[in-house]
Amino acid sequence: MAADRVAAALLVFGNGLTGDGLSAGSLARVRAAVAHPAVERIVLSGGWEQARSGAPEPAEGCREGDLMRQVALDAGVDERMLRIECRSRSTLENLLNVAADGLLDGLALGPSRPLGLVTHAWHLPRARFLARKVLGLPGRALVDVPVPGVSPLIEYGIRAASRVWFFGVRDPAALLRREQRMVTMLRRGV
């Protein structure tokens, strides 16, 4: 939230793949993370969002988290600082998998050692909302690390729907069930 606070660690949310690799949005997010002041750990989270639309699974080492890791390494980031999550298909799954895999374990995150959420400015409110739910961190333990970009109107609608749809739910399995129902309804145009 406060731009003057420095994150102890960063969580970078993927923004999709294209036929030749990372989308421009994903690339911008990784670049913002590697340009951020020194942190203890950078977690790169992204699988292949296109799985929801039936796209075939990418080849080994070609999921979003893998490709983001390579960009960070090419930029000079020490490999020991990097953790990747590459099974997710959504923001919620990014967070659930990061928590389940223990990728933030041992960092003692809190208000004095916040987690930086690296994503586009239009995506930050939803990412922050879900991070608080899934990771159990108070708002003061999260720092926004906005990446500039055009703000699609649909994201605002999804964020509002997420707040209502996930209201009161904290259990990971229940969150996933609700997300799956929401995606199904949106696809049907309900």
C-alpha positions as CSV (number, residue, x, y, z in Angstrom):
1,M,0.0,0.0,0.0
2,A,2.6,2.6,1.1
3,A,5.1,3.2,-1.7
4,D,7.8,4.2,0.8
5,R,7.9,0.8,2.4
6,V,10.4,-1.7,0.9
7,A,9.2,-5.4,0.6
8,A,11.2,-8.2,2.2
9,A,10.1,-10.5,-0.6
10,L,8.2,-10.2,-3.9
11,L,5.4,-12.3,-5.3
12,V,5.1,-11.8,-9.1
13,F,1.8,-12.8,-10.7
14,G,1.9,-14.1,-14.3
15,N,-0.1,-12.4,-17.0
16,G,-0.2,-15.2,-19.6
17,L,1.7,-16.8,-22.4
18,T,1.7,-16.2,-26.1
19,G,2.7,-18.5,-28.9
20,D,6.4,-17.5,-28.5
21,G,6.7,-17.2,-24.7
22,L,5.7,-14.7,-22.1
23,S,3.0,-12.1,-22.8
24,A,4.1,-8.5,-22.8
25,G,2.3,-8.2,-19.4
26,S,4.2,-11.1,-17.8
27,L,7.5,-9.7,-19.1
28,A,6.7,-6.3,-17.7
29,R,5.9,-7.8,-14.3
30,V,9.2,-9.7,-14.1
31,R,11.2,-6.7,-15.2
32,A,9.5,-4.6,-12.4
33,A,10.5,-7.3,-9.9
34,V,14.1,-7.4,-10.9
35,A,14.3,-3.6,-10.8
36,H,12.9,-3.5,-7.3
37,P,15.3,-2.7,-4.4
38,A,17.0,-5.7,-2.9
39,V,14.7,-8.4,-1.5
40,E,15.4,-11.8,0.2
41,R,13.2,-13.8,-2.2
42,I,11.3,-13.4,-5.5
43,V,8.5,-15.9,-6.1
44,L,7.4,-16.1,-9.7
45,S,4.0,-17.5,-10.1
46,G,2.3,-18.6,-13.3
47,G,1.4,-21.8,-15.0
48,W,-0.6,-21.7,-18.1
49,E,-3.9,-19.8,-17.9
50,Q,-4.9,-21.1,-21.3
51,A,-5.6,-24.6,-19.7
52,R,-9.1,-23.3,-18.8
53,S,-9.9,-22.9,-22.5
54,G,-8.6,-26.3,-23.4
55,A,-5.1,-25.4,-24.7
56,P,-2.5,-28.2,-24.6
57,E,0.0,-28.3,-21.8
58,P,3.2,-26.4,-22.6
59,A,6.4,-28.5,-23.0
60,E,8.5,-29.2,-19.8
61,G,10.2,-25.9,-18.7
62,C,7.9,-23.8,-20.8
63,R,5.2,-22.8,-18.3
64,E,5.0,-19.2,-17.3
65,G,6.9,-19.5,-14.0
66,D,9.8,-21.3,-15.8
67,L,10.0,-18.6,-18.5
68,M,9.8,-15.8,-15.9
69,R,12.6,-17.4,-13.9
70,Q,14.8,-17.4,-17.0
71,V,14.1,-13.7,-17.6
72,A,15.1,-13.0,-14.0
73,L,18.3,-15.1,-14.3
74,D,19.2,-13.3,-17.6
75,A,18.8,-10.0,-15.7
76,G,21.4,-11.1,-13.1
77,V,19.2,-12.2,-10.2
78,D,20.9,-14.8,-8.0
79,E,19.2,-18.2,-8.6
80,R,19.1,-18.8,-4.8
81,M,16.7,-15.9,-4.4
82,L,14.2,-17.4,-6.9
83,R,11.2,-19.7,-6.3
84,I,8.7,-20.7,-8.9
85,E,5.2,-21.9,-9.0
86,C,4.1,-23.1,-12.4
87,R,0.8,-25.1,-11.9
88,S,-1.7,-22.2,-11.6
89,R,-4.3,-21.1,-14.0
90,S,-5.6,-18.0,-12.1
91,T,-4.7,-15.5,-9.5
92,L,-6.4,-17.5,-6.8
93,E,-4.4,-20.6,-7.8
94,N,-1.2,-18.6,-7.9
95,L,-1.7,-17.8,-4.2
96,L,-3.0,-21.2,-3.1
97,N,-0.1,-23.0,-4.8
98,V,2.5,-20.6,-3.4
99,A,1.1,-21.2,0.1
100,A,0.8,-25.0,-0.4
101,D,4.3,-25.2,-1.7
102,G,5.7,-23.2,1.2
103,L,7.4,-20.7,-1.2
104,L,7.2,-17.9,1.4
105,D,8.1,-20.0,4.4
106,G,10.8,-18.8,6.7
107,L,10.5,-15.1,5.8
108,A,8.6,-13.9,8.9
109,L,6.4,-11.6,6.8
110,G,4.4,-8.9,8.6
111,P,3.9,-5.1,8.8
112,S,7.7,-4.5,9.3
113,R,8.7,-7.1,6.7
114,P,6.0,-6.9,4.0
115,L,5.4,-9.0,1.0
116,G,5.4,-7.0,-2.3
117,L,2.7,-7.9,-4.8
118,V,4.0,-7.4,-8.3
119,T,1.3,-7.0,-10.9
120,H,-0.4,-4.3,-13.0
121,A,-2.1,-1.5,-11.1
122,W,-5.6,-2.6,-12.4
123,H,-5.0,-6.1,-11.0
124,L,-3.5,-5.1,-7.6
125,P,-6.8,-4.7,-5.7
126,R,-8.0,-8.2,-6.5
127,A,-4.5,-9.7,-5.9
128,R,-4.3,-7.9,-2.6
129,F,-7.8,-9.1,-1.6
130,L,-7.1,-12.7,-2.4
131,A,-3.6,-12.6,-0.8
132,R,-5.1,-11.4,2.5
133,K,-7.6,-14.3,2.3
134,V,-5.2,-17.1,1.3
135,L,-2.0,-16.0,3.0
136,G,-3.7,-14.7,6.1
137,L,-1.5,-11.5,6.1
138,P,-3.0,-8.2,7.3
139,G,-3.2,-5.4,4.7
140,R,-0.2,-3.7,6.4
141,A,1.9,-6.8,5.6
142,L,1.4,-6.3,1.9
143,V,3.0,-3.7,-0.4
144,D,1.7,-2.9,-3.8
145,V,4.4,-3.0,-6.6
146,P,2.4,-1.7,-9.5
147,V,3.4,-2.3,-13.1
148,P,2.2,0.4,-15.5
149,G,-0.3,-0.7,-18.1
150,V,-3.7,-0.1,-19.7
151,S,-6.5,-1.0,-17.3
152,P,-9.1,-3.3,-18.8
153,L,-12.6,-2.6,-17.6
154,I,-13.4,-6.3,-17.3
155,E,-10.9,-6.5,-14.4
156,Y,-12.9,-4.1,-12.4
157,G,-16.0,-6.2,-12.8
158,I,-14.1,-9.4,-11.9
159,R,-12.7,-7.7,-8.8
160,A,-16.2,-6.7,-7.6
161,A,-17.6,-10.1,-8.4
162,S,-14.7,-11.7,-6.5
163,R,-15.4,-9.7,-3.4
164,V,-19.0,-10.8,-3.3
165,W,-18.4,-14.4,-4.5
166,F,-15.6,-15.1,-2.0
167,F,-17.1,-13.2,0.9
168,G,-16.6,-15.1,4.2
169,V,-14.7,-18.0,2.6
170,R,-11.2,-18.9,3.8
171,D,-10.8,-22.6,3.2
172,P,-8.6,-23.3,0.1
173,A,-10.9,-26.1,-1.2
174,A,-14.0,-23.9,-0.8
175,L,-12.3,-21.0,-2.5
176,L,-11.4,-23.2,-5.5
177,R,-14.9,-24.6,-5.8
178,R,-16.3,-21.1,-5.8
179,E,-13.9,-19.9,-8.3
180,Q,-14.7,-22.8,-10.6
181,R,-18.4,-22.1,-10.3
182,M,-17.8,-18.4,-11.0
183,V,-15.7,-19.2,-14.2
184,T,-18.4,-21.6,-15.4
185,M,-21.1,-19.0,-14.9
186,L,-19.1,-16.3,-16.7
187,R,-18.4,-18.6,-19.7
188,R,-22.1,-19.4,-20.0
189,G,-22.9,-15.7,-19.9
190,V,-25.0,-16.0,-16.8
